[in-house]
Amino acid sequence: MAICHPHNLRHPVADERHFGIQITLRPESPFRRLLGEDWSKNHWYATAQERDAALLDMKTQPKVYRIGDIADVVFKKVDKSA
């Protein structure tokens, strides 16, 4: 059964996703003033292969960036089972 929006459930579903990507801001990012010094976001996946594919997609330079622009985020692989 696919759950479209798990945040709307009254009781959470058991989470079998153990492979993740943690996203943080670079130390010099001006967004730290808006989001806070310790801001981070995690995305979780059921397999390492799914996570690695998503990470490659996240690291792809967006088409709307100007030449020479770099993202203010840092990606790190994480594993709950480690």
C-alpha positions in Angstrom: 0.0 0.0 0.0 1.4 3.4 -1.0 0.9 6.3 1.4 0.7 9.6 -0.4 1.2 11.9 2.6 2.4 9.9 5.7 2.5 13.2 7.8 -1.3 13.1 7.7 -1.6 9.8 9.4 -2.8 9.6 13.0 -0.5 6.7 13.8 2.9 6.5 12.0 3.6 3.5 9.8 6.6 1.4 10.7 9.6 2.9 8.8 11.8 0.4 6.9 14.0 3.1 5.4 17.5 2.9 6.8 19.6 4.7 4.1 19.6 8.4 4.0 20.9 11.7 2.8 21.5 14.5 5.3 21.4 18.0 3.8 23.1 20.8 5.7 24.2 24.4 4.8 27.7 25.4 4.0 29.3 27.3 6.9 29.5 30.5 4.8 25.9 30.3 3.6 23.8 33.4 4.2 20.7 31.1 4.5 22.1 30.1 8.0 20.7 33.5 9.3 17.2 32.5 8.1 17.2 28.8 8.8 19.5 28.6 11.9 23.0 27.5 12.4 22.0 23.8 13.0 19.5 23.4 10.1 19.4 20.1 8.4 17.0 17.9 6.4 17.1 14.1 6.0 15.7 12.1 3.2 15.3 8.3 3.8 15.3 5.4 1.4 14.7 1.6 1.6 17.9 0.6 -0.1 21.4 2.0 -0.6 20.9 1.9 -4.4 17.8 4.1 -4.1 19.7 6.5 -1.9 22.7 6.7 -4.2 20.5 7.3 -7.2 18.7 10.1 -5.4 22.0 11.6 -4.3 23.3 11.7 -7.9 20.1 13.5 -8.9 20.4 16.0 -6.0 24.0 16.8 -6.9 23.2 17.6 -10.5 23.6 21.3 -11.2 20.1 22.9 -11.6 19.5 24.3 -15.0 18.4 27.7 -13.5 21.9 28.3 -11.9 24.2 30.7 -13.6 27.6 29.5 -14.7 29.9 29.6 -11.6 27.1 29.4 -9.1 27.3 26.7 -6.5 24.7 25.3 -4.2 24.7 26.4 -0.5 24.0 22.8 0.6 26.2 19.9 1.6 25.1 16.3 1.1 26.1 13.4 3.4 25.2 9.7 3.2 23.8 8.4 6.5 22.9 4.8 7.5 20.6 4.0 10.5 21.9 0.5 10.7 25.5 1.5 11.1 
